Amino acid sequence: MELRDFDAIRPFEPEELPEVYDRLLADRQFQAVLAYLYPQVPMEAIAQKMHACLSCLDFQKAFCYDFLKNLMAKVSKGLDMDVSSVDVSQRYTFVSNHRDIVLDSALLDVLLIDSGFDTTCEIAIGDNLLSLPWVKDLVRVNKSFIVERSLSPRQMLMASKRLSEYMHLVISEKNDNVWIAQREGRAKDSNDRTQPAILKMMAMGGTGSITERLKQLHIVPLSISYEYDPCDFLKAREFQLKRDLEGWKKSKEDDVLSMKTGIMGYKGRVHYHCAPCIDTYLDELSPEIPKTEVFDVIAAHIDEEIHRNYKLYPCNYLAIDLLSGTSAFSMHYTEEDKARFLQYVEAQLEKITDVPNKDEDFLRECLLTMYANPAINYLSAR
């Protein structure tokens, strides 16, 4: 297949960018965003800098990289990545746990550059987040490709095949990396599990057997560990609303709030960790595994790799002890850590103001579970 077969979902090509920049710069809402981000900078200067970006990678380096560096200096205690298990001159499909709608992939781009990769990655993003035309333009300038959702079963099958073929093309012909979350949507309770359906989709493209097709994508399980999740209270709120109100569904406004809170909220320390590429594992996979189980087996391997490479913080061990009412993991935290975390949890719970019959105990348990699950999975994988 050729690049033009993917026009509806792919990032923009260099020759398309000038027109897209003009479209963005003419949009009122985008102008307001720029005015907020660059209050002292005249629009002409921004337009000039934009038009000087001849590729999406240029745009990321000129605009996104510095923005994210400055942001993390304010809202985190540090950001790092362990790439010792991968070769920075190769291309990979990073499959990671999913904590933050915007930052998971955005910070990976920064870390790939800092780690010595000569490119960033193309990002899989659900079309449910792209209701505004200027947002759709902006993410495609930022090297995102679109995952189409809410289609009929037949359309979904065709869209999945096209998506898979596009991912294969990115690795083999565009010579770029890919990032995709291990599941659709974030794991609200931080119990990270790879959906076999994601792997099934990936194996629709390429050639040969299932394992050969997956090998052509060079999958790297990637663990993302935020010390604090700024959206934890929003996720807890969602759990109570789903429990109490039959058929409750998130609105577009909820998604926007989650994006904003995730970007601007305090994260503590942030660590990314690459496991070895699973190509060798796939080579050694027993041919005796029934075809119906092969995706489950590979998904379980990716989960184990993600779980054992988490970076744990005192709050993760504390959450287990607070939930169980014991001090089994007290060697991993101090009394000062405990006081600080308890204070943090109460402050986050206070932010939940719009839930009918607010259930403090249930919400607290949801919040603690989010911090306990990475530790539970880590200990199990180790």
N, C-alpha and C positions, 0 to 999 in steps of 0.2 A: 504493500500500500504506500501511497505517496503522502507527503505532508498535507496537500490540499484536501485529502479525505478526512482530515481532522480539524478543518477550519473552524467548526462550531465550538470546539472544546479546548484547543491548544492555546499556549501563550502567543503573543504577537511576534511576528517576524520583524527584523530591522526595518524593512521598507514600509511597514505599516505604522511604525511608531509616530512619525511626525503628525499624521492625521489624528491619531489617538490622543497625543499630547494636546493638540488644539481643542479636541472635544472635551477633554478633562478640564482644561484651563477656562473653558467657556461655561462650565457648569457651576451654578450658584452654590450648591452644597459643598462641592470640592473646593471652591474659593474660600468658603467659610472655614473648612478644615485647614487649609494652608495658612489663613490669617491667624488661626489659633496656634498652629505649630511654629510659624515663623512671623511673629508679630511685628518685628522691625524691618522685615525684608520686603521691598517692593515687588509686586507681582511680575513686573517685566524681568527682574533679575532671576526669579524662579523659572519663568518661561524660558529664558535664555539657557539656564543650567539644564533644564529638562531636554531642550532640543539638542543640547550638546551630547546627550546620551544616545549613542548609535545602536545600542542593543539593550535587551532587558537586564543583562548582567551589569552593563554600565549604569543603568538606572538604580539597580540594587546597591551598587558600590557608592554612587553619588548621593542617594537619598536615604535608603533604608539602613545601611550599615551604621552611619554616624548617629542616626535617630535612635537605633536600638542600643548602641554603645552608651549614649548619653542617658537613655531611659534606664538601663540596667544599673548605671552608676547611682541613680536616685532611688530605685525601687528594689534593689537586691544587695546582698552582701558578697556578690561575686558569681561569676559564670565561668564554667570550664568544661572541657570535654576530653575524655580518654579515647584516643584513636590508635592505641598501640596494637590493636588486633587487626587493623585494616591497612591497606596500602594507599596512600593519598594520591598516587598517580593513576589509580584505577577508578572505575565508575560503578556505583552501587544503587540498589533500591533500598532505602532505609525504611524499615517497618518498625514503628515505635508505639509505645503506649501513648494515650492521648489525654492530656490534662487541660490544656488551654487552647481555645478555638484558634487564636491568631498566633500566639508566641511559640508554640511547639516547633513549627516549621520555620518561622522567622528567625528564631535564635539559632536554629541549626545552620541556616545560611551564614550567619555571622561566624559561628564556630568552625564551619568548613573552611572559610577564608583564613581564619586565624590559625587553623591546623595545617595549612599548607596545600590544601586543594586549590586547583586553579579555576574552579567554577563552584557554583552553589548547587541548588537542586531545583528541579521542577516539582511543584507542590500540588497534590490532589486536594481539591476543595469542593465541598458539596454545593450544588446550585441553590439549596435552601437558604444559603447565607448571602445570596447575590441578587436580591430583589431590586436593588437600585442600579440603574444602568452605569452610573459612574463608578460604583464599587466593582461591578463586573469588569469594566475597563481597567481599573487600577490593579486588581489582582492578576489580570492577564499580562499587564506590564511587569508585574512582580513575579513572573515565571510560574504562574499557576495554571493548571489545566482542570477542566470542570467535570465533576462527577454528577451525572444527571440522576435525579431522584424522582420519586412520585410519578412513575410511568406505569403503563399497563405491563403485565408480565411479558408479552411479546416484545414490546418496545425496550423493556428493561434488559432482556436477553441480548438484543442488538446493541444497546448502549454499552453493556458490560463488555461485549466482544470488542467494540471499537475502543473502549477505554484501555483494555488489555493490549490491543495491538499498538495503541499509541505509546504505552509505557515501554513496550519492547523496542519501538522505534527510537525513543529518547535515549535508551542505553546503547543500542547497537549502531544507530546512524547519526543521531545528534551529538553523541558522545557526552552526555550529561548525566547527572544523578537524578534520582526520583525520591520524594518523600511521600509516604502514605501511612495513615493511622492504621493500627491493627484491627480496628473495628469502626463501624459507622457510629459517629457521635462519641462523646467522651464517656469514659467509665465513671459515673457519678460517685460511686463508692470506692474508687481507686483499686478495685479488684480487677486488675488488667488481664484480659483474656483475648487472644486472637480469634477472630471469627473465621472459621474455615471457608466461609463464602468469599472472603477477600482473596484467599489463595486460589480458590476455584476460578474467580474472575481473572486473576493474574495468569492462570494456565490456559486461558482461552486464546491468547496470542502466542506467537512463536511457533516452533516446529518440533516434532518428535513426541516422546512420551511426556507424561505429567512432570516427572522430575527434570527432564531435559528442558522443558519449557520454563520451569521455575529457575533452573540454573542459568538460563540466558538473561535473567534479571539480576543475578548476583545479589541476593537478599542479605541484608545485614540487620539483625535484630538490634534495635536501639532503645536503651533505657533512659527515660527522662525523669529526674528527681528534683522536684521543687520542695524546699524546706516548708514553705507555707503556700497554700493555694488561695489566692485572694477571692476566688469564687466559691470557697467552701460553704459559706452561709447561704449563697444562692442555690447551691446543689441540695443542701439540707432542706431549704424551703420547698424546693421542687418535690422532694420525697414526701413531705407532709401533704402538699396539695394533691399529689397523685394518690396518696393513701385516703384522703378525706373526700375528695371531689371526683365522683365518677366521670370518666371521660375527659379529665383536665388535660389540656395540651399547652405546651409553651407557645407564646406569641412571638411575632417578629421583634417586638419591643424587648421581650425577655432575652432574645439572642443578642440584640444590640447592647443591652445592659451587661450581659456576660462578657462580651468582647471588650467593652470599655473597662469593666472592673478587672478583668484578667490582665489587660495591658498596663493599667495605671496602678494596680494594687501592689502591696509589698509582698515579695516572694522569699525573702531570706536568701539562703544559698541555693544555687541552681547547678546541677551536674548532669552532663550527658555522657553516656558510655556506650561505645560500639562493641558488640560481641563479634567474634569472627564471622565472616561471610559463610552462609550455610551450604555453599557449593559442595564442599568435601562431605558434609553430613548427608546431602542428597545422593552423592555417589555411593555412599556406604549403606543407604537405606535398603532393607531387605525386599527383594522382589516378591516375597511371599505375602506381603501385606495386601489384604483385599482392597480392590480399587475403591470400594465404598468408604474405606477407613483412612486412606492415604492422606487426605487433607487434614483430618483430625490429628493424625500422628505428627505431621509437620507443624501444625499449629501449636501442639503441646511442646514441641522442641523450641519453637520461637518464644513461647511463654516462659519456659525454663531459663532461656538465655536472658530475656528481659528481666525476669525476677532476680536472678543471681547477680546482676550488675547494677541493681539499684544502689544509690548512696543513701544510707539511712541517717537520720538526724535524731537528737534526743526526743523530739516530739513524737516520732514514730514508735519508739519503745514505750514512752510515757502513755501513749494512747492505748496500747495493749494492756498495760497495768491498770489504767483507770477503768477500762471496760471490764476487766476481770476482778477488780478489787484486790489485786495482789501487788507485790513489789518484786516479781520474778525477774524483771529486767532493770532493776535499780542501779546496776553497775554501769549502765549506759547513760545515766543522767544524774544531775545534782539536784539538791533541794531548790536551788535558785532556778534551774531549768524548769522544774515542776511548777513553781509559783508563777513563772513567766508564762508558761503554756496555759495554765488554768485561767490566768487573767486574759490571755489572748482568746481562748474559747468563749469566755463570757462576753467579751467585747464583740466578737463576731455574731453571737446569738442576739445581742441587742440590736443589731442591724436588721433583723427580721421583724418588720413592723406591720406587714400587710396580710398576714395569714389569719383567717378566721379560727378562733379557738386555738391559739398558738400553744403547741405542746412542747414545753421546754425540755422535758426529759427525753422525748423522742428525738427532738432536733439535736440535743447534745450528743445522744448516742450515734446519730447519723454522722455528725461532725467527727467524733472520735474514731468511728469506723473507717472514715476516709484516711485518717492518719495511721491507723493500725494495719490496714490491709497490705500496704507495701512491705511492712516488716514481717507480717505473717507469711506472705508469699516468698520473701527473701529467705527467711529461715527454713522454709519448706524446700526451696530450690537448692540451698546450700547443704 
